[in-house]
Amino acid sequence: TTRVSDTVAEEGRQDTSRTKSPPPYTPMNALRTVVNHAFSTGEKLRYDIYYGPIVAGSATIETPTCEYYAGRKCYKVEFRMGSAPFFDIFFKVRDYYYSLIDVKGLFPWKFEQHIREGSYRRDFTAWFDQCNHTATTTSGGPYAIARYTQDAVSIFFYARTFDYDTLTTGAELDFSNFYEDKVYPLKVKYLGKENVHT
């Protein structure tokens, strides 16, 4: 049986063998299964980013394919955001986010963030051990996380799988979101339905 911590070690990252894992351990075959009718591979969403009436940039988020991680089939999700050519002169933006999301359980195994905004640079990677409930990053760890903790990309896809017909306007949904070195509670309020014309 492949353990996620073994996969992390194989990639030459932080060795989690010397750190006590927060209980309880969840075996691979006991991880949750989430019904998903919201998305699959091949999806690509594109958004224009406006500065007043001017298109200042664009963003795309897509699920081009599936990959395997620690023996689990995962959606490969990529998010890209960039400034328009005219705005590149003043403040060039080329951001890239990547998440490997478990197909069955809709939780992340790996998250990458590569920020290029003007002169600012940031590269960050987190590896999630959803069995031992820890996360290891390029800057340290392992850090204790809640069960099925999400990242900044996977949380968007997981939230799409909810049955919103059963929710009333004003209902609040609670999530756990990991970033840098800790878990942040995230609350999402359901505002109701809206017809969008394109």
PyMOL commands that set and color helices and strands:
alter all, ss='L'
color gray80, all
select helices_A, chain A and resi 4-10+28-30+85-88+154-159+164-166
alter helices_A, ss='H'
color red, helices_A
select strands_A, chain A and resi 43-51+54-69+72-83+94-102+108-117+120-129+134-137+140-144+172-179+182-189
alter strands_A, ss='S'
color yellow, strands_A
deselect
rebuild
show_as cartoon
